[in-house]
Amino acid sequence: MARIDYFNDPAAPPVNSVVPSVTVAIRDDAGRILLIHKVDNDLWALPGGGHDPGERIIDTAIREVREETGLDVEIVRLVGTYTDPNHVMAYDDGEVRQQFSLCFEGKWIGGTPREDGTETKAVRWVEPTALDSLSIHPSMRLRIDHALDASRVTPYLG
């Protein structure tokens, strides 16, 4: 399903949905961060996705990382909450969502990075200095920057 992201865009369509979702920032021993190249909007992002009924939100984060990247993770902290009503995602089925995402930090405990073929075109460990060379939505870049900022001691609330 294709997706168009609107950010601070007065021409964005009206929102008709809010879906709790997660993203997970995972770093390897070399300090690189794991990013996926998404099929739906052709942007680089942290792995993540929608919360399913009957799940704890931490279980959603673990499941989504495994589905999209092949990695097993342990969730170690909340990076922040991201609920900006000026970030709107329009899907080709008519759904128009307001952003509602919790970003977690995950510790890699198993598995091998791989594309899922459905949601991810590529899975790559990225040096933080190389982030500017990738197409990353500003809202996602904010989460990545917060996850990489070692001086942050409390979660972002936004």
Secondary structure, DSSP 4 states (H G I P E B T S, - for coil): --EEEEES-TTPPPP-EE--EEEEEEB-TTS-EEEEEETTTS-EE-SEEEPPTT--HHHHHHHHHHHHHSEEEEEEEEEEEE--TTEEEEETTS-EEEP-EEEEEEEEEEE-----SSSEEEEEEE-GGGGGGS-B-HHHHHHHHHHH-TT--S-EE-
